[in-house]
């Protein structure tokens, strides 16, 4: 893993590189950008399953944000960021939908209140 040191230390994007701070590491980590382009993921037939998964994750995070907003008044009682825990519960609710096809499964909290 490359690290950035010296007078030209920065964080953010620079051409084909990204520099960022990582928890548990004192120095700045540098990586080269890679992977498919956003346009390719959105349009290519080979990324059909990726789009389905992205759609379902988007639904989980959207419904998770509704639950977090409902808990806004008691959020100060938590000692950690519980957002990912709520998203995983939304995913469990979503997987219990037996009627929808992959990429279009519903999240019906009213049918699965015990999971919350």
C-alpha positions in Angstrom: 0.0 0.0 0.0 1.6 3.3 -1.0 1.8 6.2 1.4 2.1 9.9 0.7 4.7 11.9 2.6 6.6 15.1 2.2 5.8 18.7 1.2 3.2 17.7 -1.4 0.8 15.8 0.9 -2.8 16.1 -0.1 -6.1 14.3 0.2 -8.6 14.0 -2.5 -8.4 13.2 -6.3 -5.5 14.1 -8.5 -5.6 12.9 -12.1 -5.8 9.1 -11.8 -5.0 8.9 -8.1 -7.0 9.2 -4.9 -5.3 10.1 -1.6 -7.2 9.7 1.7 -6.7 9.1 5.4 -7.6 5.6 6.7 -8.6 4.9 10.3 -5.7 3.3 12.2 -3.0 4.6 9.9 -1.2 7.9 10.6 -0.2 8.6 7.0 -2.1 9.4 3.8 -2.9 6.3 1.6 -2.7 6.6 -2.2 -4.4 4.4 -4.7 -4.9 4.5 -8.4 -8.4 4.8 -9.7 -9.7 1.8 -11.5 -12.7 -0.3 -12.4 -15.5 0.2 -14.9 -16.8 3.7 -15.7 -20.1 4.8 -14.3 -21.6 4.9 -17.8 -20.6 1.3 -18.4 -22.2 0.1 -15.1 -25.4 2.0 -16.0 -25.8 0.7 -19.5 -23.8 -2.5 -20.2 -25.7 -5.8 -20.3 -22.9 -7.4 -18.3 -23.7 -5.3 -15.3 -27.4 -6.2 -15.2 -27.0 -8.1 -11.9 -25.0 -5.2 -10.4 -27.8 -2.8 -11.3 -30.3 -5.1 -9.6 -28.2 -5.3 -6.4 -27.7 -1.5 -6.5 -31.4 -0.9 -6.7 -32.1 -3.2 -3.7 -29.4 -1.6 -1.7 -30.8 1.8 -2.5 -34.2 0.8 -1.2 -32.7 -0.6 2.0 -30.7 2.6 2.7 -33.7 4.8 1.9 -35.9 2.9 4.3 -33.1 2.8 6.8 -32.9 6.6 6.7 -36.6 6.8 7.5 -36.1 4.6 10.6 -33.0 6.7 11.7 -35.0 9.9 11.3 -37.7 8.4 13.5 -35.1 7.7 16.1 -33.5 11.2 15.9 -34.6 12.2 19.4 -32.9 9.3 21.1 -29.8 9.1 18.8 -27.6 10.7 21.4 -28.1 7.6 23.6 -26.1 5.5 21.1 -22.3 5.1 21.5 -21.7 4.2 17.9 -23.0 4.8 14.4 -25.8 2.2 14.1 -26.8 3.1 10.5 -25.3 -0.1 9.0 -27.1 -2.2 11.6 -30.4 -0.7 10.5 -29.6 -1.2 6.9 -28.9 -4.8 7.5 -32.3 -5.2 9.2 -33.9 -3.5 6.2 -32.1 -6.1 4.0 -33.5 -8.9 6.1 -37.0 -7.5 5.6 -36.4 -7.2 1.9 -35.3 -10.8 1.6 -38.5 -11.9 3.1 -40.6 -10.5 0.3 -41.6 -13.5 -1.6 -43.6 -11.7 -4.4 -41.1 -9.4 -6.0 -38.3 -10.3 -8.4 -34.7 -9.7 -7.7 -34.0 -5.9 -8.0 -37.6 -5.0 -7.3 -38.3 -6.6 -3.9 -40.3 -4.5 -1.5 -39.5 -3.5 2.1 -42.7 -3.9 4.1 -42.0 -2.9 7.7 -45.6 -3.3 8.7 -45.4 -7.1 8.1 -42.0 -7.5 9.9 -42.2 -5.2 12.9 -40.6 -7.8 15.2 -37.3 -7.5 13.3 -37.0 -3.8 14.3 
